[in-house]
């Protein structure tokens, strides 16, 4: 430290704070948001914390300073995080007999005209038709006849009898069983289907966990909105915890292999993700490439997932760049 200039000393102090916060965030996996809500907040910042620590590491290396070891060791300790943050090489095992599973939050097909782009419903339909998934899980679904007519089998669960928005799962294979978990006091939900393929049964969950309901203005101006952010997010984290436990309890009641798809409204560094990923493999982590960004935000944020039963082989995973929603579609090819 005594060899550092005043400016570099200040930078190293900032570096130390960021490194300690990242180290603390590693506990997210093991501490329920209900037990200690502030760790849940940390999970949302992990992608930014990783990038900042990488930047500090490179900076000190270029300066030939041993201070690079602080961020280097911090990142090394959390190396299991890095593989969830960035995929270095796409796995490409394409088989004619594999199963293509897509998950897509379509934001109600731009029903309330959030986007200025025209004819979004038809563009989403054309995209899905081109990629030709065997299973399609849709969050924030609204009635769309073209999409419904393209799949022989489907299960649509509306939020209410009068409001034609909700969740849907479309399938090219016969549906043996279907159902809804009916989250309490929530506009979000989880639904499931059991499909039959080659005399084998596979369960597909379509999960949409509680939204944080934070606007970009609130999150980019935290000083002015810190109380609002904390209140909204704390309520949502508690809801997510309850919903996650319900999904796990429901899943434990079947002996079928299962896949969890959907929008978790939380990332791969959270307690929620860690719980739902037990006994499963994250398709992005196994076969994806790049940051895998699934949500339109200031930094790479991956909150949409396809978690595949460990007994199923994952051949390929893609995150698409089509911007017809505030989420990007994802698709996995699995050997089933």
C-alpha positions as CSV (number, residue, x, y, z in Angstrom):
1,X,0.0,0.0,0.0
2,X,2.8,2.5,0.8
3,X,4.0,2.3,-2.8
4,X,0.6,3.4,-4.1
5,X,-0.2,7.0,-5.1
6,X,-3.1,8.8,-3.4
7,X,-5.3,8.1,-6.3
8,X,-4.5,4.4,-6.4
9,X,-4.9,4.1,-2.6
10,X,-8.4,5.5,-3.0
11,X,-9.1,3.0,-5.8
12,X,-7.8,0.1,-3.7
13,X,-10.1,1.1,-0.8
14,X,-13.1,1.0,-3.3
15,X,-11.7,-2.3,-4.7
16,X,-11.7,-3.7,-1.2
17,X,-15.2,-2.7,-0.5
18,X,-16.5,-4.2,-3.8
19,X,-14.5,-7.4,-3.1
20,X,-15.9,-7.8,0.4
21,X,-19.5,-7.3,-0.9
22,X,-19.0,-9.9,-3.6
23,X,-17.6,-12.3,-1.0
24,X,-20.7,-11.7,1.2
25,X,-23.0,-12.3,-1.8
26,X,-21.7,-15.9,-2.1
27,X,-23.8,-16.7,1.0
28,X,-27.0,-15.9,-1.1
29,X,-27.4,-19.6,-2.0
30,X,-27.7,-20.7,1.6
31,X,-29.7,-17.9,3.3
32,X,-33.4,-17.6,2.7
33,X,-34.6,-14.1,1.9
34,X,-37.1,-14.4,4.7
35,X,-34.2,-15.1,7.2
36,X,-32.1,-12.2,6.0
37,X,-33.6,-10.0,3.2
38,X,-30.4,-8.0,2.5
39,X,-28.7,-11.0,1.0
40,X,-31.5,-11.2,-1.5
41,X,-30.7,-7.7,-2.6
42,X,-27.1,-8.6,-3.0
43,X,-28.0,-11.4,-5.5
44,X,-29.3,-8.8,-7.9
45,X,-26.0,-6.9,-7.9
46,X,-23.7,-10.0,-8.4
47,X,-23.3,-9.5,-12.2
48,X,-22.2,-5.9,-11.7
49,X,-20.0,-6.9,-8.8
50,X,-18.3,-9.6,-10.9
51,X,-17.6,-7.2,-13.8
52,X,-16.3,-4.5,-11.4
53,X,-13.9,-7.0,-9.7
54,X,-12.7,-8.2,-13.1
55,X,-12.0,-4.6,-14.1
56,X,-10.0,-3.9,-10.9
57,X,-8.1,-7.1,-11.5
58,X,-7.1,-6.1,-15.0
59,X,-6.3,-2.6,-13.9
60,X,-3.8,-3.7,-11.2
61,X,-2.3,-6.3,-13.5
62,X,-1.6,-3.5,-16.1
63,X,0.0,-1.5,-13.4
64,X,2.1,-4.5,-12.3
65,X,0.7,-4.2,-8.8
66,X,0.2,-7.1,-6.4
67,X,-3.2,-5.6,-5.4
68,X,-4.7,-7.6,-8.3
69,X,-4.7,-10.5,-6.0
70,X,-7.6,-9.1,-4.0
71,X,-10.1,-9.3,-6.8
72,X,-8.4,-12.4,-8.3
73,X,-8.8,-14.4,-5.2
74,X,-12.3,-13.1,-4.6
75,X,-13.3,-14.2,-8.1
76,X,-11.5,-17.5,-7.7
77,X,-13.3,-18.3,-4.5
78,X,-16.6,-17.7,-6.3
79,X,-15.5,-19.5,-9.5
80,X,-18.8,-21.6,-9.3
81,X,-20.5,-18.2,-9.9
82,X,-18.6,-17.4,-13.0
83,X,-19.9,-20.4,-15.0
84,X,-23.4,-19.2,-14.2
85,X,-22.5,-15.7,-15.4
86,X,-20.8,-16.5,-18.7
87,X,-20.8,-19.5,-21.1
88,X,-17.5,-19.8,-22.9
89,X,-18.5,-22.2,-25.6
90,X,-21.9,-23.3,-27.0
91,X,-22.4,-27.0,-27.0
92,X,-23.8,-28.1,-30.3
93,X,-25.0,-31.7,-30.5
94,X,-28.0,-31.5,-32.9
95,X,-30.1,-34.6,-33.2
96,X,-33.2,-35.1,-35.2
97,X,-34.8,-37.0,-32.3
98,X,-34.0,-34.5,-29.5
99,X,-36.7,-32.4,-27.8
100,X,-36.7,-28.6,-28.3
101,X,-38.0,-26.7,-25.2
102,X,-38.5,-22.9,-25.5
103,X,-39.4,-20.5,-22.7
104,X,-40.6,-16.9,-23.6
105,X,-42.1,-14.1,-21.5
106,X,-44.0,-12.3,-24.3
107,X,-45.1,-9.3,-22.2
108,X,-48.8,-9.8,-23.3
109,X,-47.8,-9.5,-27.0
110,X,-47.4,-5.7,-26.4
111,X,-51.1,-5.5,-25.5
112,X,-50.6,-2.1,-23.8
113,X,-48.2,-0.8,-26.5
114,X,-45.0,-0.5,-24.3
115,X,-43.0,-1.0,-27.5
116,X,-43.3,1.3,-30.5
117,X,-42.5,-1.5,-32.8
118,X,-45.5,-2.5,-34.9
119,X,-47.2,-5.9,-35.3
120,X,-45.4,-7.6,-32.5
121,X,-47.9,-10.5,-32.1
122,X,-47.2,-11.6,-35.7
123,X,-43.5,-11.2,-35.3
124,X,-43.5,-13.4,-32.2
125,X,-45.6,-16.0,-34.0
126,X,-43.2,-16.0,-37.0
127,X,-40.2,-16.3,-34.7
128,X,-41.7,-19.3,-32.8
129,X,-42.8,-20.9,-36.0
130,X,-39.3,-20.6,-37.5
131,X,-37.6,-22.1,-34.4
132,X,-40.3,-24.8,-34.2
133,X,-40.1,-25.8,-30.5
134,X,-41.7,-29.1,-29.4
135,X,-42.6,-27.5,-26.1
136,X,-43.3,-23.8,-25.6
137,X,-43.7,-22.2,-22.2
138,X,-45.1,-18.7,-22.3
139,X,-45.3,-16.2,-19.4
140,X,-47.5,-13.1,-19.5
141,X,-49.6,-14.7,-22.2
142,X,-52.6,-13.1,-23.8
143,X,-55.0,-14.7,-26.3
144,X,-53.2,-15.2,-29.6
145,X,-55.1,-17.4,-32.1
146,X,-52.2,-18.0,-34.5
147,X,-50.0,-19.4,-31.8
148,X,-52.7,-21.6,-30.3
149,X,-53.6,-23.1,-33.7
150,X,-49.9,-24.1,-34.3
151,X,-49.8,-26.6,-31.5
152,X,-52.1,-29.6,-31.2
153,X,-51.9,-29.8,-27.5
154,X,-52.0,-26.9,-25.0
155,X,-52.8,-25.8,-21.5
156,X,-53.7,-22.2,-20.8
157,X,-54.3,-20.9,-17.3
158,X,-55.9,-17.5,-17.2
159,X,-55.3,-15.1,-14.2
160,X,-59.1,-14.8,-13.8
161,X,-62.3,-15.7,-15.6
162,X,-62.7,-12.2,-16.9
163,X,-59.0,-11.3,-17.6
164,X,-57.6,-13.2,-20.6
165,X,-54.0,-13.0,-19.5
166,X,-51.9,-15.7,-17.8
167,X,-49.6,-18.5,-18.6
168,X,-49.5,-21.2,-21.3
169,X,-47.7,-24.4,-22.2
170,X,-47.9,-25.7,-25.8
171,X,-46.9,-29.2,-26.8
172,X,-46.6,-31.3,-29.9
173,X,-47.0,-34.4,-27.8
174,X,-50.1,-35.6,-26.0
175,X,-50.7,-34.1,-22.6
176,X,-51.5,-36.8,-19.9
177,X,-52.0,-34.4,-17.0
178,X,-52.1,-30.7,-16.4
179,X,-52.6,-28.4,-13.5
180,X,-51.9,-25.1,-11.7
181,X,-50.3,-24.4,-8.4
182,X,-52.4,-21.2,-7.9
183,X,-50.1,-18.9,-6.0
184,X,-51.9,-17.2,-3.2
185,X,-52.5,-13.4,-3.4
186,X,-50.5,-13.1,-6.6
187,X,-51.0,-12.3,-10.3
188,X,-48.1,-14.7,-11.0
189,X,-48.3,-18.5,-11.0
190,X,-46.8,-21.9,-11.9
191,X,-48.5,-24.4,-14.2
192,X,-47.4,-27.8,-15.4
193,X,-48.1,-30.6,-17.9
194,X,-47.1,-34.2,-18.2
195,X,-46.4,-35.2,-21.8
196,X,-46.0,-38.6,-23.4
197,X,-43.1,-39.2,-25.8
198,X,-42.0,-42.7,-26.9
199,X,-43.9,-44.3,-24.0
200,X,-42.0,-42.1,-21.6
201,X,-43.5,-39.3,-19.4
202,X,-41.9,-35.9,-18.9
203,X,-43.2,-33.1,-16.6
204,X,-42.8,-29.5,-17.7
205,X,-43.3,-26.6,-15.3
206,X,-43.9,-23.1,-16.5
207,X,-42.9,-20.8,-13.6
208,X,-43.5,-17.1,-13.3
209,X,-42.3,-16.0,-9.8
210,X,-43.4,-12.8,-8.1
211,X,-42.1,-9.7,-9.9
212,X,-40.0,-7.1,-8.1
213,X,-42.1,-4.4,-9.8
214,X,-39.3,-2.0,-9.9
215,X,-39.0,0.6,-12.7
216,X,-35.7,1.5,-14.3
217,X,-36.1,5.0,-12.8
218,X,-36.3,3.6,-9.3
219,X,-33.3,1.3,-9.7
220,X,-31.1,4.0,-11.4
221,X,-31.9,6.6,-8.8
222,X,-31.6,4.5,-5.6
223,X,-30.9,7.5,-3.3
224,X,-34.3,9.1,-4.1
225,X,-36.2,5.8,-4.0
226,X,-34.4,3.6,-1.5
227,X,-37.4,3.1,0.8
228,X,-39.7,2.3,-2.1
229,X,-37.2,-0.1,-3.5
230,X,-36.7,-1.9,-0.2
231,X,-40.4,-2.2,0.5
232,X,-41.3,-3.5,-2.9
233,X,-38.4,-5.9,-3.2
234,X,-38.7,-7.3,0.3
235,X,-42.4,-8.1,-0.3
236,X,-41.5,-9.8,-3.6
237,X,-38.6,-11.8,-2.2
238,X,-40.9,-13.1,0.6
239,X,-43.5,-14.1,-2.0
240,X,-40.8,-15.7,-4.2
241,X,-39.7,-17.8,-1.2
242,X,-43.2,-19.1,-0.5
243,X,-43.7,-19.8,-4.2
244,X,-40.4,-21.7,-4.6
245,X,-41.2,-23.9,-1.6
246,X,-44.6,-24.7,-3.1
247,X,-43.0,-25.7,-6.5
248,X,-40.5,-27.9,-4.8
249,X,-43.1,-29.6,-2.6
250,X,-45.3,-30.2,-5.7
251,X,-42.3,-31.6,-7.7
252,X,-41.4,-34.0,-5.0
253,X,-44.8,-35.7,-5.4
254,X,-43.9,-37.1,-8.9
255,X,-41.4,-39.7,-10.0
256,X,-41.3,-38.4,-13.5
257,X,-38.3,-36.6,-14.9
258,X,-39.1,-32.9,-14.9
259,X,-38.0,-29.6,-16.4
260,X,-38.6,-26.2,-14.9
261,X,-38.9,-23.4,-17.4
262,X,-39.8,-19.8,-17.0
263,X,-39.2,-16.3,-15.6
264,X,-37.9,-16.4,-12.0
265,X,-37.7,-12.6,-11.6
266,X,-34.4,-13.4,-9.9
267,X,-31.0,-14.4,-11.2
268,X,-28.7,-17.4,-11.0
269,X,-27.0,-16.1,-7.8
270,X,-30.1,-16.2,-5.7
271,X,-31.5,-18.6,-3.1
272,X,-34.6,-19.1,-5.2
273,X,-32.5,-20.3,-8.2
274,X,-30.4,-22.5,-6.0
275,X,-33.4,-24.3,-4.5
276,X,-35.2,-24.8,-7.8
277,X,-32.0,-26.1,-9.4
278,X,-31.5,-28.9,-6.9
279,X,-31.4,-32.2,-8.8
280,X,-31.3,-30.3,-12.1
281,X,-28.8,-28.8,-14.6
282,X,-29.1,-25.2,-15.8
283,X,-29.2,-25.6,-19.6
284,X,-27.3,-22.4,-20.2
285,X,-24.5,-23.4,-17.8
286,X,-24.2,-26.8,-19.6
287,X,-24.6,-25.7,-23.2
288,X,-24.9,-21.9,-23.5
289,X,-22.5,-19.2,-24.7
290,X,-21.9,-15.6,-23.8
291,X,-23.7,-13.7,-20.9
292,X,-27.0,-15.3,-21.7
293,X,-28.8,-12.0,-21.0
294,X,-32.6,-12.7,-21.0
295,X,-33.9,-9.3,-19.6
296,X,-33.5,-5.9,-21.2
297,X,-31.5,-4.1,-18.5
298,X,-28.4,-2.0,-17.9
299,X,-26.1,-5.0,-17.4
300,X,-26.4,-8.7,-18.3
301,X,-29.3,-10.0,-16.3
302,X,-30.3,-13.6,-16.8
303,X,-33.6,-14.3,-15.0
304,X,-35.3,-16.7,-17.4
305,X,-34.2,-20.4,-17.1
306,X,-34.6,-23.9,-18.4
307,X,-33.6,-26.3,-15.6
308,X,-33.3,-29.9,-16.7
309,X,-33.5,-33.1,-14.7
310,X,-30.0,-34.5,-14.1
311,X,-31.1,-37.7,-15.8
312,X,-31.6,-35.9,-19.1
313,X,-28.8,-34.9,-21.5
314,X,-28.6,-31.3,-22.7
315,X,-27.4,-31.0,-26.3
316,X,-27.7,-27.3,-27.0
317,X,-28.9,-24.0,-25.5
318,X,-29.5,-20.6,-27.2
319,X,-30.5,-17.2,-26.0
320,X,-32.1,-15.3,-28.9
321,X,-31.7,-11.5,-29.6
322,X,-35.2,-10.8,-30.9
323,X,-36.5,-7.8,-29.0
324,X,-40.2,-8.2,-29.2
325,X,-40.6,-8.1,-25.4
326,X,-38.6,-6.9,-22.4
327,X,-37.5,-10.5,-22.2
328,X,-35.5,-12.5,-24.7
329,X,-36.6,-16.1,-25.7
330,X,-34.5,-19.1,-24.8
331,X,-34.4,-22.6,-26.1
332,X,-32.7,-25.9,-25.1
333,X,-32.4,-29.1,-27.0
334,X,-32.4,-32.2,-24.8
335,X,-31.9,-35.9,-25.4
336,X,-35.1,-37.4,-24.2
